């Protein structure tokens, strides 16, 4: 009867798939099985991007390979509240009814500006931190029984009281202990044994672990990191491919001036541009000015891909991709607090510090002009590099990009005997 009903009305039901023969369209209604994995930070950034663009939950599930229920739980579990405490106390109902259905957040709500209720938002980086913290808390603590803890206590404590190390006690009683040395040390750190850290001979001499970096809130627009993360960069750039790295060097925190450095790893060539004030606007203006000086063809050859960090000065650098036509660059962002992904430019910054060394509280950059930077980087690029076959960065850049490129950025040839990487280099310029 059901098949005859569907056939009469132009539909046919088979394996939970709905087919409409009248319009020749196949609509999948099968529940997605999911991939039984945790969401990655890239996938969470896509969820944030999809919510902002109004992408349906079905399209999101098919793209990510997760079930709709998994995405629902991801948004609900990792959203964070934000509310005006004074206004929220005036209303007995502090939860908006619009949050009871997809997308469960106020990211794209038209009424959030004047809404007095508690607001919930979803951000990919915040969601990833919250999920990681829950995994750490869930795995924290010991799974040993009281009997096993008592056995370890009777073996470990007397030896440590006598001044023995954990390794000594563990090796001498290896057959009686069914855990590793790392586990024993963790038990002591969590105060689950009667001995304490102070009873260990080297604990007092060791430095305490470094504190975590404070999270920096940026004004980066929605979807900036989607498709521009370091994993995307590695999928595009292979070994030996030419690309550019960019970073900022600062003196004192009170300085307005900063140095925008641009480095070509395959050429060991670096030059710098002076930013009169901090922020993303002077950085973008410098790249736009470079495109006008070099021309679309030479600019695209020099800057096909730019890899930067997640500092505030590069928040709008992706706007270089928006121009249709020639002379555009693809921008990628390295992972937060991971300087090894831009190791070449970070290592080359040491040469800058030979000429402008750091003071006890930092050295001011307020005296710098663009002529100072041109002179400094001309000498840096005149340094012979062993990894480049005993050639200089100036020679490699001239061979690959041409003399017109070097003239446009005011980098001069410096003879090997005249290369100077000392603070008195600027004395010649002042004279």
C-alpha positions in Angstrom: 0.0 0.0 0.0 2.8 2.4 0.9 4.6 1.7 -2.4 1.4 2.2 -4.4 0.8 5.5 -2.6 4.3 6.8 -3.3 4.1 5.6 -6.9 0.7 7.3 -7.4 2.1 10.6 -6.1 5.3 10.4 -8.1 7.6 9.3 -5.2 9.3 6.0 -4.4 10.7 5.0 -1.0 13.7 2.8 -1.0 16.5 2.5 1.7 15.5 5.7 3.4 16.2 7.7 0.2 13.5 9.9 -1.3 13.4 10.3 -5.0 11.2 12.8 -6.9 10.7 11.4 -10.5 8.6 14.4 -11.5 11.5 16.9 -11.3 14.3 14.3 -11.6 15.9 15.3 -8.2 17.3 12.9 -5.6 17.1 14.2 -2.0 19.2 12.2 0.5 17.5 11.6 3.8 19.9 9.0 5.1 21.4 9.8 8.5 25.2 10.5 8.3 27.1 8.0 10.2 29.9 10.4 11.1 33.6 9.6 11.4 33.9 8.9 15.1 36.6 11.5 15.5 37.0 14.8 17.4 36.5 18.1 15.6 39.8 19.8 14.6 40.4 23.5 14.9 40.1 23.8 11.1 36.6 22.2 11.2 35.6 24.4 14.1 36.7 27.5 12.1 34.5 26.2 9.2 31.5 25.8 11.6 32.0 29.4 12.7 32.3 30.5 9.0 29.2 28.4 8.0 27.1 29.9 10.7 28.0 33.4 9.7 27.2 32.7 6.0 23.9 30.9 6.7 25.0 27.5 5.4 22.5 24.8 6.2 23.2 22.1 8.7 22.9 19.4 6.0 25.6 21.0 3.8 27.8 21.5 6.8 27.5 17.8 7.8 28.2 16.6 4.3 31.3 18.9 4.0 32.8 17.9 7.4 31.8 14.2 7.4 30.0 14.5 10.7 26.4 13.8 11.6 24.0 16.7 12.2 23.6 15.7 15.8 27.4 15.9 16.3 27.5 19.5 14.9 24.5 20.4 17.1 26.3 19.1 20.2 29.5 20.8 19.2 27.8 24.2 19.0 25.8 23.8 22.2 28.7 22.4 24.2 31.3 24.9 23.1 29.4 28.1 22.8 30.2 30.8 25.4 27.8 33.2 27.1 27.9 37.0 27.1 25.4 39.2 28.8 24.8 42.5 30.4 24.5 41.7 34.1 22.5 44.8 35.0 19.9 44.3 32.2 19.7 40.6 32.7 18.6 41.0 36.3 15.6 43.0 35.2 14.1 40.1 33.2 13.0 36.9 34.8 13.7 34.9 31.6 17.4 35.2 30.8 17.5 32.7 27.9 16.2 33.8 24.5 13.8 31.3 22.9 15.7 31.7 19.6 18.6 29.8 21.2 16.5 26.6 21.5 16.9 25.8 17.8 19.7 25.9 15.2 22.1 27.7 15.1 21.8 27.9 19.0 24.0 31.1 19.0 23.5 34.8 18.4 26.3 35.2 15.8 23.9 36.2 13.0 20.8 37.2 15.0 19.3 40.5 13.8 18.0 41.4 17.2 21.1 40.9 19.3 21.9 44.6 19.5 19.1 45.5 21.8 18.3 42.0 23.2 18.4 42.0 27.0 18.8 38.3 27.4 21.9 36.2 27.8 23.7 35.9 24.5 25.7 32.9 23.3 28.4 33.0 20.6 30.4 30.4 18.8 34.1 31.0 17.8 36.3 28.3 16.4 39.4 29.1 18.5 37.4 29.4 21.8 35.5 26.2 21.1 38.8 24.3 20.4 40.2 25.5 23.7 37.1 24.5 25.6 37.0 21.1 24.1 40.7 20.6 24.8 40.3 21.6 28.4 37.5 19.1 28.8 39.6 16.3 27.4 42.4 17.2 29.8 40.0 17.2 32.8 38.4 13.9 31.8 41.8 12.2 31.7 43.1 13.8 34.8 43.7 11.8 38.0 44.6 8.2 38.6 42.7 5.0 37.7 44.6 2.9 40.2 42.7 1.1 43.0 43.4 1.8 46.6 45.2 -1.5 46.9 47.6 -0.6 44.0 48.2 2.9 45.5 49.0 1.3 48.9 51.5 -1.1 47.2 53.3 1.8 45.5 53.2 3.8 48.7 54.9 1.0 50.7 57.7 0.6 48.1 58.4 4.2 47.0 58.1 6.2 50.2 60.8 4.4 52.3 63.4 4.8 49.6 62.7 8.5 48.9 62.8 9.1 52.7 66.4 7.8 52.6 67.3 10.2 49.8 67.1 7.8 46.9 65.9 8.9 43.5 62.7 7.7 41.9 64.7 6.0 39.2 66.8 4.1 41.8 63.7 2.9 43.8 61.9 2.0 40.6 64.8 0.0 39.1 65.4 -1.8 42.4 61.8 -2.9 42.7 60.7 -3.1 39.1 59.1 -6.5 39.5 56.8 -5.2 42.3 55.6 -2.1 40.5 53.1 -2.2 37.6 53.3 1.5 36.6 56.0 3.6 34.9 58.3 6.2 36.5 56.3 9.0 34.9 53.2 7.7 36.7 55.0 7.6 40.0 56.2 11.2 39.5 52.6 12.3 38.6 51.3 10.6 41.7 53.7 12.6 43.8 52.8 15.8 42.0 49.1 15.2 42.7 49.8 14.5 46.4 48.4 11.0 46.2 51.4 9.6 48.1 52.7 10.7 51.5 56.0 12.0 50.0 56.0 15.4 48.4 57.9 17.2 45.7 60.1 18.9 48.3 61.4 15.4 49.3 62.9 14.9 45.8 66.6 16.0 45.5 66.3 17.9 42.2 62.9 19.5 42.5 64.1 22.5 44.3 66.9 23.1 41.8 64.6 23.0 38.8 62.9 26.0 37.4 59.1 26.1 37.6 57.2 25.5 34.3 56.6 28.5 32.1 53.2 30.1 32.3 50.8 29.9 29.4 50.6 32.8 27.1 47.6 35.1 27.6 45.1 34.8 24.8 44.9 38.0 22.6 41.5 39.1 21.3 41.8 40.3 17.8 39.3 42.0 15.4 40.0 39.5 12.6 36.9 39.2 10.4 34.8 36.1 10.2 36.3 33.3 8.1 39.8 34.8 7.8 41.6 31.6 8.9 39.3 29.3 6.9 41.5 27.9 4.0 44.5 30.1 5.2 45.9 28.0 8.0 49.4 26.4 8.1 48.1 23.0 7.1 46.6 24.6 4.0 50.0 26.3 3.4 51.8 23.0 3.5 49.4 21.5 1.0 50.2 24.2 -1.5 54.0 24.9 -1.0 56.5 22.1 -1.6 60.2 21.8 -0.8 62.1 24.4 -2.7 59.1 26.5 -3.8 59.5 30.2 -3.7 57.4 32.2 -1.2 57.7 35.1 1.2 57.6 35.3 5.0 56.7 38.5 6.8 56.9 39.6 10.4 57.3 42.7 12.6 60.2 43.8 14.8 59.5 46.2 17.6 61.8 48.2 19.9 60.2 49.5 23.1 56.6 48.9 23.6 56.0 52.7 23.8 57.5 53.2 20.3 55.2 54.1 17.5 57.6 52.9 14.8 58.1 49.3 13.9 60.0 47.4 11.2 58.0 45.3 8.7 60.4 42.5 7.6 60.0 40.5 4.4 62.1 37.4 3.9 62.5 34.9 1.0 63.6 31.6 2.5 64.7 30.0 -0.7 67.0 33.0 -1.5 68.1 33.9 2.1 67.1 37.5 1.2 65.5 40.0 3.5 64.5 43.6 3.3 62.5 45.9 5.7 60.0 48.7 5.5 59.5 51.3 8.2 55.9 51.6 9.7 55.3 55.0 11.2 52.6 53.6 13.5 51.3 50.3 14.6 48.3 48.4 13.2 47.3 46.6 10.0 46.8 49.7 7.8 50.5 50.6 7.3 51.3 47.0 6.6 48.7 46.7 3.9 49.7 50.1 2.4 53.4 48.9 2.1 52.3 45.8 0.1 50.0 47.9 -2.1 52.9 50.3 -2.7 55.2 47.4 -3.6 52.7 46.2 -6.1 52.7 49.6 -7.8 56.5 49.9 -7.8 57.1 46.4 -9.1 54.2 46.0 -11.5 51.8 43.1 -11.5 54.1 40.5 -13.2 57.2 41.1 -11.0 55.1 41.4 -7.9 53.3 38.1 -8.5 56.7 36.4 -9.1 58.2 37.8 -5.9 55.1 37.3 -3.7 53.0 34.4 -4.9 52.4 33.3 -1.3 52.9 35.2 1.9 53.2 33.4 5.3 52.6 35.6 8.4 51.8 35.1 12.1 48.5 35.9 13.8 49.6 39.3 15.0 47.2 42.2 14.9 49.2 43.9 12.2 48.3 41.2 9.7 44.6 41.0 10.5 43.6 42.5 7.1 46.5 41.2 5.0 44.1 38.8 3.3 42.6 41.8 1.5 45.6 41.4 -0.9 43.7 38.5 -2.4 40.5 40.4 -3.1 41.7 42.3 -6.2 40.7 40.5 -9.4 43.4 40.3 -12.0 47.1 40.1 -11.9 49.5 40.9 -9.1 47.7 39.1 -6.3 49.2 37.1 -3.4 47.8 34.2 -1.4 48.1 34.8 2.3 48.4 32.1 5.0 48.6 32.4 8.8 50.9 30.2 10.9 49.7 28.5 14.1 49.5 30.6 17.2 52.7 30.7 19.3 54.6 28.4 16.9 57.6 30.3 15.6 59.2 27.1 14.2 56.8 27.3 11.2 58.6 30.6 10.3 62.0 29.6 11.5 63.9 31.2 8.6 62.7 34.8 9.2 63.0 34.4 13.0 66.6 33.2 12.6 67.4 36.1 10.2 66.1 38.6 12.8 69.3 37.8 14.9 71.3 39.7 12.2 69.1 42.8 12.8 69.9 42.5 16.5 73.6 42.6 15.8 73.2 46.1 14.4 70.3 47.2 16.7 70.9 45.3 19.9 68.3 45.0 22.6 68.8 47.0 25.8 67.8 46.1 29.3 64.3 47.5 28.6 64.5 47.4 24.8 66.0 49.9 22.4 63.9 52.6 20.9 63.2 52.6 17.1 62.1 56.2 17.0 65.4 57.3 15.5 65.1 55.0 12.5 64.3 56.2 9.0 63.9 54.2 5.8 67.5 55.1 4.8 68.7 53.3 8.0 66.8 50.2 7.1 68.0 50.2 3.4 71.6 50.4 4.6 71.2 47.8 7.3 69.5 45.2 5.0 72.0 45.9 2.2 74.8 44.8 4.5 72.7 41.8 5.8 72.1 40.6 2.2 75.8 40.9 1.5 76.6 38.1 4.0 77.9 34.9 2.4 75.6 32.0 3.2 77.0 28.5 3.5 73.6 26.8 3.0 73.3 28.7 -0.3 76.6 27.4 -1.7 78.7 30.3 -0.4 76.5 32.9 -2.2 74.9 36.0 -0.8 71.2 36.8 -0.7 71.9 39.8 -3.0 73.3 37.5 -5.7 70.4 35.0 -5.4 67.7 37.7 -5.5 69.4 39.4 -8.5 69.5 36.1 -10.3 65.9 35.2 -9.6 64.1 38.5 -9.5 66.4 40.8 -11.4 68.1 44.1 -10.8 64.8 46.1 -11.2 63.5 44.4 -8.1 66.5 45.4 -6.1 66.4 49.0 -7.3 62.7 49.3 -6.4 63.4 48.3 -2.7 66.7 50.3 -2.5 69.0 47.4 -1.7 72.6 48.0 -2.8 75.5 45.8 -3.5 78.0 45.6 -0.6 81.5 44.1 -1.2 82.4 41.1 1.1 85.2 43.0 2.8 82.9 46.0 3.6 80.0 44.0 5.2 79.4 45.4 8.7 77.0 43.9 11.2 77.8 46.2 14.2 76.0 49.1 15.8 78.4 51.6 14.4 77.1 50.9 10.9 74.7 53.8 11.3 77.5 56.2 12.1 78.5 56.5 8.4 74.9 57.4 7.6 74.8 60.2 10.2 78.0 61.7 8.8 
